[in-house]
């Protein structure tokens, strides 16, 4: 999981979870994000930024939609390329 310490608490972005459990594809997502950044705030921004090519959805949202999953994975894979 990625998280960011704020005071005495650690903040974990909600997109890492699905129904209160860790997303099943989270290890792959984190591996791809780690190729580009180790900063949790940057990783969160990448995952939550809306994209026209994803129908104005974020990568986190698009990975949950069958029509946009493939494009979202390609975008994650191409980070920093």
Buried (B, 14 or more C-beta within 10 A) or exposed (E): EBEBEEEEEEBBBEBBEEEEEEBEEBEBBBEBBEEBBEEBEEBBEBBBEEBEEBEEBBBBBBBBEEEBBEBBBEBBEEBEE
